[in-house]
Amino acid sequence: MAHDFFEPPPPGLLSRQDFSQLIHVLQNLGYRILGPVLSNGAIQWDEITRVDDLPIGWKDQQRPGNYRLEPDSSARYFNIVHGPQSLKPLVFTPRETLLVLDRQGKTFSAKETVPEIPRTAVLGVRACDLAGLGIQDQIFLNGSYPDPYYQQRRKNLLLIAVNCTRALETCFCASMGTGPKAQGGYDLSLTEADDDFTIEAGSTAGLKVLEQLACSVASENRIKQDEERIAACAASQTRTIPHASLPQALYDAHDHARWDEVAARCLACTNCTMVCPTCFCHGVEETPSLDHQQSEHARVWDSCFTSDHGFIHGKNFRPTTKDRYRMWLTHKLGSWIDQFGMSGCVGCGRCITWCPVGIDLTEEVHALCQPPE
């Protein structure tokens, strides 16, 4: 975890032909390495052991309700921005057994099942996902009762960021102040050019890796070139969030006619919450053994878009899709600020890409912040 404070050395320069050193150093330090891998027509986190496992020669195109990978002539290793997975599944897993209950005569015993997680380096993390992980940390680690299951997974992660020099049509991290350059929370940070990478340490763990690489010191001119390319990436983004009017504008829009319009399109499929880096709704399941001598108590992802999530004894307090969409958007961009002191959105754009009907969160919030006609 990149929480320590130290004086980082100047950025280094790692040639493309020496990039495999980074993988070898991580392996020698005992890390399992996860990176972006082409799988089933999308990019997913998977184990990599060599440079050729990365999606070289591909790039992604994303628009509302549309995701496509296409061949690309570039030899860059990280020309794909991101797929449906953020870092969330690596720390807050879709399903996790928390307790195992064993019957013992007329009583029972309960045993925690805190996971044993190998040291894992995640290569290719984007700035928006680092910001999303920071929000998850706020929820699961920094409260009065840290979550031991999340904590165990989180502490064994080494995060290697890649700053974005290319934006997708659905990206709006610049508007959220979360990218395209990683703001913090990383152990190492890379900026890729055609022939090499600038590399920076963000923690003592990252510095330990950096010291074993054949790096020269990056020149001021090269650092300036990186800054210009990152700034151009930010300037290319067209979607924005109207921060000045939030959260109050969403509270005032409770009876806005726009809620009916978006509810008529929304399928309540939960895609937006499943791909979101910060959504953390969950439920619990009890799974008894066939002989009724044991039961597993598991935490599973849930969504505020499901009808069951708003159900209490005798009543559903969010019975319609309109109620559920209004709850999600108002919490994400409004009451989350009051609750946690930050927005619940990091501008990754996944909810726009992976919505089957192409509902655009940024379009909706701009419309809701306008007085109704």
Sine and cosine of phi, psi and omega as CSV:
sin_phi,cos_phi,sin_psi,cos_psi,sin_omega,cos_omega
0.00,0.00,0.71,-0.70,-0.10,-0.99
-1.00,-0.05,0.91,0.41,-0.02,-1.00
-0.94,-0.35,-0.13,0.99,-0.05,-1.00
-0.98,0.19,0.36,-0.93,-0.02,-1.00
-0.91,-0.42,0.75,-0.66,-0.01,-1.00
-0.39,-0.92,0.17,-0.99,0.01,-1.00
-1.00,-0.01,0.96,-0.28,-0.07,-1.00
-0.95,0.32,0.54,-0.84,0.08,-1.00
-0.97,0.26,0.19,-0.98,0.06,-1.00
-0.86,0.50,0.47,-0.88,0.03,-1.00
-0.84,0.54,0.64,-0.77,0.05,-1.00
-0.99,-0.13,0.19,-0.98,0.03,-1.00
-0.84,-0.54,0.87,-0.50,-0.04,-1.00
-0.91,-0.42,0.87,-0.50,-0.03,-1.00
-0.93,0.36,0.41,-0.91,0.00,-1.00
-0.88,0.48,-0.63,0.78,-0.03,-1.00
-0.93,0.36,-0.33,0.94,0.04,-1.00
-0.99,-0.14,0.06,1.00,-0.09,-1.00
-0.89,0.46,-0.53,0.85,0.00,-1.00
-0.87,0.49,-0.36,0.93,0.08,-1.00
-0.84,0.54,-0.62,0.78,-0.02,-1.00
-0.86,0.51,-0.69,0.73,0.02,-1.00
-0.91,0.41,-0.67,0.74,-0.01,-1.00
-0.91,0.42,-0.65,0.76,0.02,-1.00
-0.89,0.45,-0.69,0.72,0.02,-1.00
-0.88,0.48,-0.69,0.73,0.03,-1.00
-0.89,0.45,-0.67,0.74,-0.01,-1.00
-0.92,0.39,-0.45,0.89,0.05,-1.00
-0.99,0.10,0.01,1.00,0.09,-1.00
1.00,-0.02,0.29,0.96,-0.01,-1.00
-1.00,-0.01,0.68,-0.74,0.32,-0.95
-0.98,0.18,0.71,-0.71,-0.12,-0.99
-0.94,-0.35,0.82,-0.57,0.13,-0.99
-0.95,-0.31,0.63,-0.78,0.04,-1.00
-0.52,-0.86,0.09,-1.00,0.04,-1.00
-0.95,0.31,0.83,-0.56,-0.07,-1.00
-0.76,-0.65,0.66,-0.75,0.05,-1.00
-0.95,0.30,0.86,-0.51,-0.06,-1.00
-0.48,-0.88,0.83,-0.56,0.06,-1.00
0.80,0.59,0.66,0.75,0.09,-1.00
0.98,0.20,0.22,0.98,0.01,-1.00
-0.56,-0.83,0.08,-1.00,0.07,-1.00
-0.98,-0.20,0.79,-0.62,0.01,-1.00
-0.71,-0.70,0.38,-0.93,0.12,-0.99
-0.95,0.31,0.78,-0.63,0.06,-1.00
-0.45,-0.89,0.25,-0.97,-0.06,-1.00
-0.95,0.32,0.70,-0.72,0.08,-1.00
-0.83,-0.56,0.53,-0.85,0.02,-1.00
-0.82,-0.58,-0.14,0.99,-0.03,-1.00
-0.43,-0.90,0.28,-0.96,-0.04,-1.00
-0.86,0.50,-0.62,0.79,-0.07,-1.00
-0.91,0.41,-0.19,0.98,0.08,-1.00
-0.96,0.28,-0.32,0.95,0.00,-1.00
-0.96,0.28,0.41,-0.91,-0.09,-1.00
-0.98,0.20,0.87,0.50,-0.01,-1.00
-0.94,0.35,0.70,-0.72,0.02,-1.00
1.00,0.06,0.25,0.97,0.03,-1.00
-0.74,-0.67,0.44,-0.90,0.17,-0.98
-0.60,-0.80,0.36,-0.93,-0.02,-1.00
-0.96,-0.27,0.56,-0.83,0.15,-0.99
-0.85,-0.52,0.80,-0.60,-0.03,-1.00
-0.75,-0.66,0.72,-0.70,0.07,-1.00
-0.65,-0.76,0.16,-0.99,0.03,-1.00
-0.81,0.59,0.87,-0.49,0.01,-1.00
0.95,0.31,0.33,0.94,-0.10,-0.99
-0.53,-0.85,0.78,-0.62,0.05,-1.00
-0.71,-0.71,0.77,-0.64,-0.02,-1.00
-0.54,-0.84,0.68,-0.73,0.16,-0.99
-0.98,-0.20,0.67,-0.74,0.00,-1.00
-0.65,-0.76,0.47,-0.88,0.01,-1.00
-0.88,0.48,0.53,-0.85,-0.03,-1.00
-0.63,-0.78,0.64,-0.77,-0.06,-1.00
-0.97,0.23,-0.21,0.98,-0.03,-1.00
-0.93,0.38,0.58,-0.81,0.06,-1.00
-1.00,-0.05,0.16,0.99,-0.04,-1.00
-0.92,0.38,0.53,-0.85,-0.03,-1.00
-0.99,0.15,-0.46,0.89,-0.12,-0.99
-0.82,-0.57,0.74,0.68,0.00,-1.00
-0.99,0.16,-0.26,0.96,0.12,-0.99
-1.00,0.07,0.74,-0.67,-0.07,-1.00
-0.97,0.24,-0.88,0.47,0.07,-1.00
-0.26,-0.97,0.29,-0.96,0.09,-1.00
-0.95,-0.30,-0.34,-0.94,-0.04,-1.00
-0.94,0.34,-0.33,0.94,-0.08,-1.00
-1.00,-0.06,0.78,-0.62,0.22,-0.98
-1.00,-0.04,-0.31,-0.95,0.09,-1.00
-0.98,0.18,-0.22,0.98,-0.12,-0.99
-0.80,0.61,-0.73,0.68,-0.05,-1.00
-0.89,0.45,-0.31,0.95,-0.02,-1.00
-0.98,0.19,-0.34,0.94,-0.05,-1.00
-0.86,-0.51,-0.57,0.82,0.05,-1.00
-0.88,-0.47,1.00,0.00,-0.23,-0.97
-0.97,0.24,0.47,-0.88,-0.02,-1.00
-0.84,0.54,-0.55,0.83,0.08,-1.00
-0.56,-0.83,0.74,-0.67,-0.03,-1.00
-0.53,-0.85,0.79,-0.61,0.08,-1.00
-0.96,0.28,0.81,-0.59,-0.01,-1.00
-0.99,-0.14,-0.64,0.77,-0.05,-1.00
-0.66,-0.75,0.51,-0.86,0.19,-0.98
-0.87,-0.49,0.83,-0.56,-0.02,-1.00
-0.97,-0.23,0.78,-0.62,0.02,-1.00
-0.88,-0.47,0.78,-0.62,0.05,-1.00
-0.97,0.26,0.70,-0.71,0.03,-1.00
-0.71,-0.71,1.00,0.03,-0.07,-1.00
0.91,0.42,-0.86,-0.50,-0.02,-1.00
-1.00,-0.09,0.12,0.99,0.04,-1.00
-0.76,-0.65,-0.21,-0.98,0.00,-1.00
-0.45,-0.89,0.26,-0.96,0.11,-0.99
-0.85,-0.52,0.48,-0.88,0.00,-1.00
-0.84,-0.55,0.74,-0.67,-0.03,-1.00
-0.79,-0.61,0.80,-0.59,0.09,-1.00
-0.93,0.37,0.50,-0.87,0.03,-1.00
-0.84,-0.54,0.87,0.49,0.03,-1.00
-0.89,0.45,0.80,-0.60,-0.14,-0.99
-0.94,0.34,0.50,-0.86,0.16,-0.99
-0.99,-0.13,0.93,-0.36,-0.12,-0.99
-0.93,-0.37,0.81,-0.59,0.05,-1.00
-0.93,0.35,0.40,-0.91,0.09,-1.00
-0.87,0.49,0.81,-0.59,-0.14,-0.99
-0.78,-0.63,0.80,-0.59,0.12,-0.99
-0.98,-0.17,0.78,-0.63,0.01,-1.00
-0.96,-0.30,0.91,-0.41,-0.10,-0.99
-0.98,-0.22,0.84,-0.55,0.05,-1.00
0.97,-0.24,0.42,0.91,-0.03,-1.00
-0.97,0.26,0.73,-0.68,0.01,-1.00
-1.00,-0.02,0.36,-0.93,-0.09,-1.00
-0.85,0.52,-0.64,0.77,-0.02,-1.00
-0.89,0.45,-0.58,0.81,-0.01,-1.00
-0.97,0.24,-0.50,0.86,0.16,-0.99
-0.89,0.46,-0.66,0.75,0.04,-1.00
-0.90,0.43,-0.64,0.77,0.05,-1.00
-0.89,0.46,-0.65,0.76,0.03,-1.00
-0.91,0.42,-0.59,0.81,0.07,-1.00
-0.87,0.49,-0.60,0.80,0.05,-1.00
-0.93,0.36,-0.67,0.74,0.06,-1.00
-0.87,0.49,-0.63,0.78,0.06,-1.00
-0.86,0.51,-0.66,0.76,0.01,-1.00
-0.86,0.50,-0.61,0.79,-0.06,-1.00
-0.98,0.18,-0.74,0.68,-0.16,-0.99
-0.99,-0.10,-0.33,0.94,-0.08,-1.00
-0.91,-0.42,-0.60,0.80,-0.24,-0.97
-0.99,-0.11,0.11,0.99,0.05,-1.00
-1.00,0.05,-0.20,-0.98,-0.01,-1.00
-0.94,0.35,-0.44,0.90,-0.07,-1.00
-0.76,-0.64,1.00,0.09,0.01,-1.00
-0.84,0.54,0.61,-0.79,-0.02,-1.00
-0.99,0.12,0.90,-0.43,-0.10,-0.99
-0.92,0.38,-0.45,0.89,-0.02,-1.00
-0.96,0.28,-0.73,0.69,0.09,-1.00
-0.88,0.47,-0.69,0.72,-0.05,-1.00
-0.86,0.50,-0.65,0.76,-0.02,-1.00
-0.91,0.41,-0.65,0.76,0.02,-1.00
-0.95,0.31,-0.64,0.77,-0.09,-1.00
-0.92,0.40,-0.65,0.76,-0.13,-0.99
-0.94,0.34,-0.30,0.95,-0.03,-1.00
-0.99,-0.14,0.22,0.98,0.02,-1.00
-0.99,-0.12,0.72,-0.69,0.22,-0.98
-0.93,-0.36,0.85,-0.53,-0.16,-0.99
-0.95,-0.30,0.85,-0.53,0.00,-1.00
-0.92,-0.38,0.96,-0.28,-0.08,-1.00
-0.99,0.12,0.44,-0.90,0.18,-0.98
-0.81,-0.58,0.90,-0.44,0.01,-1.00
-0.93,0.36,0.61,-0.79,-0.07,-1.00
-1.00,0.08,0.76,-0.65,0.17,-0.99
-0.89,-0.45,0.11,0.99,0.05,-1.00
-0.64,-0.76,0.77,-0.64,0.00,-1.00
-0.94,-0.33,0.48,-0.88,0.12,-0.99
-1.00,0.05,0.28,-0.96,0.03,-1.00
-0.88,0.47,-0.46,0.89,-0.06,-1.00
-1.00,-0.05,-0.05,1.00,-0.04,-1.00
-0.96,0.28,0.62,-0.78,0.18,-0.98
-0.55,-0.84,0.59,0.81,0.00,-1.00
-0.90,0.43,-0.51,0.86,0.00,-1.00
-0.88,0.47,-0.63,0.78,0.03,-1.00
-0.91,0.41,-0.52,0.85,-0.04,-1.00
-1.00,0.03,-0.13,0.99,-0.02,-1.00
0.95,0.30,0.39,0.92,-0.05,-1.00
-0.95,-0.33,-0.07,1.00,-0.05,-1.00
-0.12,-0.99,-0.12,-0.99,0.15,0.99
-0.99,0.13,-0.09,1.00,0.09,-1.00
-1.00,-0.04,0.70,-0.71,0.02,-1.00
-0.87,0.50,0.78,-0.62,-0.06,-1.00
-1.00,0.02,-0.28,0.96,-0.03,-1.00
0.38,-0.92,-0.02,-1.00,0.01,-1.00
0.99,0.11,0.07,1.00,-0.01,-1.00
-0.96,-0.29,0.34,-0.94,0.11,-0.99
-1.00,-0.09,-0.62,0.79,0.13,-0.99
-0.70,-0.71,0.51,-0.86,0.03,-1.00
-0.75,-0.66,0.74,-0.68,0.00,-1.00
-0.89,-0.45,0.57,-0.82,0.23,-0.97
-0.80,-0.60,0.87,-0.50,-0.13,-0.99
-1.00,-0.05,0.70,-0.72,0.19,-0.98
-0.87,-0.50,-0.10,-1.00,-0.08,-1.00
-0.90,0.45,-0.62,0.79,-0.13,-0.99
-0.92,-0.39,-0.21,0.98,-0.09,-1.00
-0.33,-0.95,-0.06,-1.00,-0.02,-1.00
-0.73,-0.68,0.68,-0.73,0.31,-0.95
-1.00,0.07,0.57,-0.82,-0.09,-1.00
-0.67,-0.74,0.74,-0.67,-0.02,-1.00
-0.79,-0.62,0.57,-0.82,0.09,-1.00
-1.00,-0.04,0.65,-0.76,0.05,-1.00
-0.89,-0.46,0.02,1.00,0.00,-1.00
-0.36,-0.93,0.20,-0.98,0.05,-1.00
-0.91,0.41,-0.54,0.84,0.06,-1.00
-0.90,0.43,-0.67,0.74,0.05,-1.00
-0.92,0.40,-0.61,0.79,0.02,-1.00
-0.90,0.44,-0.58,0.82,0.02,-1.00
-0.88,0.47,-0.59,0.81,0.05,-1.00
-0.96,0.29,-0.72,0.69,-0.07,-1.00
-0.87,0.50,-0.60,0.80,-0.05,-1.00
-0.91,0.41,-0.30,0.96,-0.02,-1.00
-0.99,-0.15,0.11,0.99,0.00,-1.00
-0.98,-0.19,0.49,-0.87,0.01,-1.00
-0.99,0.12,0.97,0.24,-0.05,-1.00
-0.95,-0.31,0.59,-0.81,0.25,-0.97
-0.99,-0.15,0.14,-0.99,0.03,-1.00
-0.99,0.13,0.77,-0.64,0.01,-1.00
-0.93,0.36,0.69,-0.73,0.00,-1.00
-0.96,0.27,0.35,-0.94,0.04,-1.00
-0.88,0.47,-0.58,0.81,0.01,-1.00
-0.91,0.42,-0.64,0.76,0.02,-1.00
-0.92,0.39,-0.66,0.75,0.03,-1.00
-0.88,0.47,-0.64,0.77,0.04,-1.00
-0.89,0.45,-0.65,0.76,0.04,-1.00
-0.87,0.49,-0.67,0.74,0.05,-1.00
-0.87,0.50,-0.72,0.69,-0.02,-1.00
-0.87,0.50,-0.64,0.77,0.00,-1.00
-0.92,0.39,-0.64,0.77,-0.01,-1.00
-0.94,0.34,-0.59,0.81,0.06,-1.00
-0.93,0.38,-0.65,0.76,0.04,-1.00
-0.90,0.44,-0.61,0.79,0.04,-1.00
-0.91,0.41,-0.59,0.81,0.07,-1.00
-0.88,0.47,-0.71,0.71,0.03,-1.00
-0.89,0.46,-0.67,0.74,-0.04,-1.00
-0.92,0.38,-0.40,0.91,-0.02,-1.00
-0.97,0.24,-0.24,0.97,-0.03,-1.00
-0.98,0.19,0.74,-0.68,-0.08,-1.00
-0.96,-0.29,-0.33,0.95,-0.02,-1.00
-1.00,0.09,0.59,-0.81,-0.04,-1.00
-0.63,-0.78,0.27,-0.96,0.13,-0.99
-0.87,-0.49,0.73,-0.68,-0.03,-1.00
-0.98,0.18,0.98,0.21,-0.12,-0.99
-0.86,0.51,-0.60,0.80,-0.13,-0.99
-0.87,0.50,-0.47,0.88,-0.07,-1.00
-0.99,-0.12,-0.02,1.00,-0.04,-1.00
-0.98,-0.19,0.53,-0.85,0.09,1.00
-1.00,0.03,-0.17,0.99,-0.21,-0.98
-0.87,0.50,-0.60,0.80,-0.05,-1.00
-0.87,0.49,-0.58,0.82,0.03,-1.00
-0.96,0.28,-0.57,0.82,0.10,-1.00
-0.90,0.45,-0.66,0.75,-0.01,-1.00
-0.94,0.35,-0.36,0.93,-0.08,-1.00
-1.00,-0.02,0.30,0.95,-0.08,-1.00
-0.82,0.57,-0.60,0.80,-0.04,-1.00
-0.96,-0.28,0.35,0.94,-0.02,-1.00
-0.92,0.40,0.62,-0.79,-0.01,-1.00
-0.91,0.41,-0.32,0.95,-0.03,-1.00
-0.89,0.45,-0.47,0.88,0.03,-1.00
-0.87,0.49,-0.63,0.78,0.03,-1.00
-0.92,0.39,-0.61,0.79,-0.02,-1.00
-0.91,0.41,-0.73,0.69,-0.03,-1.00
-0.95,0.32,-0.56,0.83,0.02,-1.00
-0.91,0.42,-0.50,0.86,0.02,-1.00
-0.93,0.37,-0.39,0.92,0.02,-1.00
-1.00,-0.10,-0.55,0.84,-0.12,-0.99
-0.91,0.41,0.72,-0.69,0.02,-1.00
-1.00,-0.05,-0.05,1.00,-0.08,-1.00
0.78,0.62,0.62,0.78,-0.07,-1.00
-0.98,0.17,-0.28,0.96,0.01,-1.00
0.98,0.19,0.06,1.00,-0.01,-1.00
-0.81,0.58,-0.69,0.73,-0.08,-1.00
-0.87,0.48,-0.63,0.78,-0.02,-1.00
-0.98,0.20,-0.48,0.88,0.02,-1.00
-0.94,0.34,-0.63,0.78,-0.02,-1.00
-1.00,0.03,-0.20,0.98,-0.04,-1.00
-0.91,0.41,0.72,-0.70,0.01,-1.00
-0.94,0.34,-0.25,0.97,-0.14,-0.99
-0.88,-0.48,-0.36,0.93,-0.01,-1.00
-0.85,0.52,0.72,-0.70,-0.10,-1.00
-0.74,-0.68,0.28,0.96,0.05,-1.00
-0.86,0.51,0.65,-0.76,0.03,-1.00
-0.45,-0.89,0.33,-0.95,0.11,-0.99
-0.81,-0.59,-0.05,-1.00,0.04,-1.00
-0.80,-0.61,0.52,-0.85,0.03,-1.00
-0.78,-0.63,0.61,-0.79,0.11,-0.99
-0.94,-0.33,0.84,-0.55,-0.03,-1.00
-0.86,-0.51,0.98,-0.19,-0.01,-1.00
-0.98,0.18,0.46,-0.89,0.11,-0.99
-0.96,0.28,0.30,-0.95,-0.06,-1.00
-0.90,0.44,-0.46,0.89,0.01,-1.00
-1.00,-0.04,0.07,1.00,0.05,-1.00
0.87,0.49,0.42,0.91,0.03,-1.00
-0.99,-0.17,-0.18,0.98,-0.04,-1.00
-0.53,-0.85,0.47,-0.88,0.05,-1.00
-0.57,-0.82,0.63,-0.78,0.06,-1.00
-0.97,-0.23,0.74,-0.68,0.04,-1.00
-0.97,-0.26,0.94,-0.34,-0.14,-0.99
-0.87,-0.50,0.53,-0.85,0.14,-0.99
-0.99,-0.15,0.74,-0.68,-0.02,-1.00
-0.75,-0.66,0.55,-0.84,0.07,-1.00
-0.86,0.52,0.60,-0.80,0.10,-1.00
-0.69,-0.72,0.02,-1.00,-0.02,-1.00
-0.59,-0.81,0.61,-0.79,0.06,-1.00
-0.95,0.32,-0.06,1.00,0.08,-1.00
-1.00,0.07,-0.21,0.98,0.03,-1.00
-0.99,0.13,0.55,-0.84,-0.03,-1.00
-0.91,0.41,-0.56,0.83,-0.03,-1.00
-0.91,0.41,-0.47,0.88,-0.08,-1.00
-0.92,0.40,-0.42,0.91,0.02,-1.00
-0.99,-0.14,0.24,0.97,-0.08,-1.00
-0.99,-0.12,0.78,-0.62,0.19,-0.98
-0.86,-0.52,0.09,-1.00,-0.09,-1.00
-0.81,0.58,0.91,-0.41,0.10,-1.00
1.00,0.08,-0.04,1.00,-0.10,-1.00
-0.34,-0.94,0.56,-0.83,0.18,-0.98
-0.94,-0.34,0.90,-0.43,-0.10,-1.00
-1.00,0.04,-0.01,1.00,0.18,-0.98
-0.71,-0.71,0.95,0.32,-0.18,-0.98
-0.97,0.24,-0.35,0.94,-0.11,-0.99
-0.92,-0.40,0.33,-0.95,0.08,-1.00
-0.87,0.49,-0.60,0.80,0.05,-1.00
-0.85,0.52,-0.72,0.69,0.01,-1.00
-0.86,0.51,-0.66,0.75,-0.11,-0.99
-0.97,0.25,-0.65,0.76,0.04,-1.00
-0.91,0.42,-0.66,0.75,0.01,-1.00
-0.89,0.46,-0.65,0.76,0.03,-1.00
-0.88,0.47,-0.73,0.68,-0.06,-1.00
-0.89,0.45,-0.78,0.62,-0.08,-1.00
-0.93,0.37,-0.64,0.77,0.00,-1.00
-0.91,0.40,-0.61,0.79,0.04,-1.00
-0.94,0.33,-0.73,0.69,-0.09,-1.00
-0.86,0.52,-0.71,0.71,-0.12,-0.99
-0.95,-0.32,-0.10,0.99,-0.05,-1.00
-0.85,-0.53,-0.98,0.18,-0.13,-0.99
-0.93,0.36,-0.32,0.95,0.11,-0.99
-0.86,0.51,-0.59,0.80,0.02,-1.00
-0.89,0.46,-0.70,0.71,0.03,-1.00
-0.92,0.38,-0.58,0.82,-0.09,-1.00
-0.97,0.23,-0.69,0.73,-0.14,-0.99
-0.87,-0.50,-0.07,1.00,0.02,-1.00
0.98,0.18,0.28,0.96,0.00,-1.00
-0.40,-0.92,0.26,-0.97,0.09,-1.00
-0.96,0.29,0.44,-0.90,0.07,-1.00
-1.00,-0.03,0.16,0.99,-0.02,-1.00
-0.87,-0.50,0.66,-0.75,0.00,-1.00
-0.92,-0.40,0.07,1.00,0.10,-0.99
0.97,0.22,0.38,0.92,-0.01,-1.00
-0.95,0.30,-0.42,0.91,0.04,-1.00
0.99,0.15,0.06,1.00,-0.05,-1.00
-0.88,0.47,-0.61,0.80,-0.02,-1.00
-0.89,0.46,-0.47,0.88,0.03,-1.00
-0.97,0.23,-0.73,0.68,-0.02,-1.00
-0.88,0.47,-0.72,0.69,-0.19,-0.98
-1.00,-0.08,0.12,0.99,0.15,-0.99
-0.97,0.22,0.85,-0.52,-0.06,-1.00
-0.86,0.52,-0.45,0.89,-0.01,-1.00
-0.96,-0.30,0.17,0.99,0.14,-0.99
0.94,0.34,0.52,0.86,0.08,-1.00
-0.92,0.39,0.75,-0.66,-0.09,-1.00
-0.96,-0.29,0.94,-0.35,-0.03,-1.00
-0.82,0.57,-0.66,0.75,-0.05,-1.00
-0.92,0.39,-0.63,0.78,0.04,-1.00
-0.90,0.44,-0.66,0.76,-0.03,-1.00
-0.92,0.39,-0.70,0.72,-0.06,-1.00
-0.94,0.35,-0.57,0.82,0.08,-1.00
-0.89,0.45,-0.67,0.74,0.01,-1.00
-0.91,0.41,-0.64,0.77,-0.04,-1.00
-0.95,0.33,-0.44,0.90,0.00,-1.00
-0.99,0.15,-0.08,1.00,0.10,-1.00
-1.00,-0.02,0.63,-0.77,0.05,-1.00
-0.87,0.49,0.64,-0.77,0.02,-1.00
-0.90,0.44,0.56,-0.83,0.00,-1.00
-0.95,0.32,0.00,0.00,0.00,0.00
